[in-house]
Amino acid sequence: MTKSKGPAHLVGDGTLKRCSVCQYPFLPDAQPTVNEAFAMHLCMAHKPGQTREDASQAAQRIVRG
């Protein structure tokens, strides 16, 4: 898997989908839907103006939570 340099989007990884920026995984049976979960992830982890380091720290916080 390579990290995208463009806007964040979902990328396929076997049965999972992942965030192209931080590689956060989304299961196919995610509730709400994968697309809704990804939209919430973008709002929480990849806010406009956030630096790469901030996004990485936010992703780690989400995974731990």
MARLUMZA-165175 format. One line per field, with one value per residue: residue number from 1; x, y, z of N, C-alpha, C in turn; residue in one letter. Coordinates in pm, whole numbers, always signed. Layout:
n c(NUM | ...)
n_c1 c(X | ...)
n_c2 c(Y | ...)
n_c3 c(Z | ...)
ca_c1 c(X | ...)
ca_c2 c(Y | ...)
ca_c3 c(Z | ...)
c_c1 c(X | ...)
c_c2 c(Y | ...)
c_c3 c(Z | ...)
res c(A | ...)
// end
This chain:
n c(1 | 2 | 3 | 4 | 5 | 6 | 7 | 8 | 9 | 10 | 11 | 12 | 13 | 14 | 15 | 16 | 17 | 18 | 19 | 20 | 21 | 22 | 23 | 24 | 25 | 26 | 27 | 28 | 29 | 30 | 31 | 32 | 33 | 34 | 35 | 36 | 37 | 38 | 39 | 40 | 41 | 42 | 43 | 44 | 45 | 46 | 47 | 48 | 49 | 50 | 51 | 52 | 53 | 54 | 55 | 56 | 57 | 58 | 59 | 60 | 61 | 62 | 63 | 64 | 65)
n_c1 c(+84 | +52 | +87 | -144 | -102 | -291 | -629 | -787 | -915 | -1105 | -935 | -898 | -813 | -777 | -1032 | -1088 | -1137 | -934 | -819 | -670 | -476 | -393 | -411 | -605 | -822 | -1133 | -1394 | -1589 | -1848 | -1909 | -2077 | -2211 | -2258 | -1970 | -1895 | -2018 | -1888 | -1629 | -1658 | -1708 | -1464 | -1291 | -1371 | -1296 | -1024 | -880 | -886 | -928 | -630 | -482 | -171 | +51 | +169 | -10 | -239 | -155 | -124 | -388 | -511 | -394 | -502 | -772 | -767 | -685 | -902)
n_c2 c(-119 | +219 | +552 | +807 | +1117 | +1297 | +1419 | +1271 | +942 | +635 | +327 | +4 | -294 | -595 | -750 | -529 | -171 | +115 | +430 | +653 | +829 | +787 | +518 | +403 | +139 | +19 | -191 | -412 | -450 | -229 | -16 | +297 | +280 | +200 | +422 | +632 | +604 | +660 | +927 | +1048 | +989 | +1146 | +1405 | +1403 | +1321 | +1433 | +1720 | +2030 | +2213 | +2083 | +1948 | +1694 | +1551 | +1607 | +1479 | +1213 | +1169 | +1208 | +992 | +779 | +824 | +777 | +506 | +395 | +465)
n_c3 c(+0 | -82 | +30 | -39 | -212 | -273 | -208 | +79 | +51 | +18 | -5 | -147 | +34 | +32 | +205 | +350 | +363 | +343 | +479 | +261 | +348 | +624 | +657 | +818 | +909 | +769 | +828 | +619 | +714 | +864 | +1094 | +1128 | +765 | +558 | +403 | +547 | +794 | +710 | +630 | +880 | +999 | +840 | +918 | +1187 | +1196 | +986 | +960 | +783 | +722 | +908 | +1011 | +875 | +1088 | +1295 | +1193 | +1194 | +1469 | +1549 | +1420 | +1560 | +1812 | +1761 | +1694 | +1937 | +2094)
ca_c1 c(+0 | +123 | +6 | -185 | -64 | -410 | -726 | -814 | -1022 | -1098 | -864 | -920 | -704 | -841 | -1173 | -1098 | -1111 | -848 | -800 | -549 | -380 | -337 | -428 | -704 | -904 | -1279 | -1447 | -1700 | -1977 | -1907 | -2204 | -2290 | -2193 | -1828 | -1885 | -2051 | -1779 | -1515 | -1688 | -1686 | -1319 | -1231 | -1400 | -1225 | -880 | -814 | -946 | -853 | -525 | -410 | -45 | +65 | +195 | -136 | -328 | -105 | -157 | -532 | -541 | -356 | -599 | -895 | -746 | -683 | -1034)
ca_c2 c(+0 | +345 | +663 | +901 | +1257 | +1375 | +1420 | +1141 | +862 | +495 | +238 | -136 | -371 | -724 | -731 | -400 | -45 | +196 | +571 | +667 | +916 | +732 | +372 | +357 | +37 | +19 | -323 | -405 | -449 | -114 | +51 | +311 | +225 | +233 | +560 | +723 | +596 | +731 | +1071 | +1089 | +981 | +1264 | +1522 | +1395 | +1296 | +1507 | +1853 | +2122 | +2288 | +1997 | +1902 | +1548 | +1498 | +1614 | +1375 | +1085 | +1161 | +1193 | +855 | +692 | +846 | +711 | +362 | +359 | +490)
ca_c3 c(+0 | -83 | +79 | -142 | -190 | -303 | -100 | +141 | -7 | +56 | -96 | -116 | +92 | +60 | +243 | +418 | +294 | +430 | +449 | +179 | +416 | +747 | +651 | +916 | +843 | +779 | +797 | +524 | +784 | +956 | +1123 | +1006 | +647 | +541 | +355 | +657 | +891 | +651 | +637 | +1019 | +1018 | +778 | +1002 | +1315 | +1187 | +878 | +951 | +696 | +788 | +1002 | +955 | +867 | +1222 | +1368 | +1140 | +1242 | +1611 | +1558 | +1382 | +1670 | +1919 | +1721 | +1703 | +2079 | +2151)
c_c1 c(+87 | +31 | -22 | -137 | -182 | -505 | -752 | -931 | -1005 | -1023 | -889 | -794 | -761 | -987 | -1196 | -1093 | -1027 | -847 | -669 | -441 | -313 | -349 | -523 | -798 | -1054 | -1327 | -1566 | -1837 | -1986 | -2047 | -2171 | -2213 | -2047 | -1813 | -1918 | -1942 | -1656 | -1537 | -1665 | -1536 | -1250 | -1251 | -1316 | -1073 | -808 | -881 | -864 | -750 | -444 | -280 | -42 | +85 | +67 | -230 | -285 | -142 | -308 | -572 | -507 | -455 | -730 | -882 | -748 | -821 | -1130)
c_c2 c(+125 | +455 | +760 | +1041 | +1349 | +1377 | +1280 | +1072 | +718 | +416 | +94 | -202 | -507 | -701 | -598 | -285 | +36 | +341 | +583 | +751 | +846 | +580 | +318 | +258 | +55 | -119 | -312 | -399 | -336 | -56 | +187 | +256 | +269 | +378 | +661 | +722 | +671 | +882 | +1123 | +1089 | +1105 | +1388 | +1521 | +1391 | +1382 | +1641 | +1941 | +2200 | +2207 | +1949 | +1750 | +1488 | +1499 | +1504 | +1239 | +1067 | +1141 | +1050 | +758 | +704 | +773 | +560 | +317 | +370 | +390)
c_c3 c(+0 | -35 | -34 | -108 | -219 | -183 | -48 | +71 | +40 | -50 | -51 | -63 | +130 | +90 | +313 | +318 | +393 | +384 | +373 | +248 | +534 | +757 | +758 | +848 | +869 | +737 | +704 | +591 | +886 | +972 | +1180 | +886 | +639 | +497 | +464 | +763 | +840 | +657 | +779 | +1050 | +960 | +864 | +1130 | +1297 | +1085 | +854 | +858 | +776 | +886 | +936 | +950 | +1005 | +1304 | +1323 | +1190 | +1389 | +1630 | +1523 | +1494 | +1786 | +1888 | +1736 | +1848 | +2142 | +2107)
res c(M | T | K | S | K | G | P | A | H | L | V | G | D | G | T | L | K | R | C | S | V | C | Q | Y | P | F | L | P | D | A | Q | P | T | V | N | E | A | F | A | M | H | L | C | M | A | H | K | P | G | Q | T | R | E | D | A | S | Q | A | A | Q | R | I | V | R | G)
// end
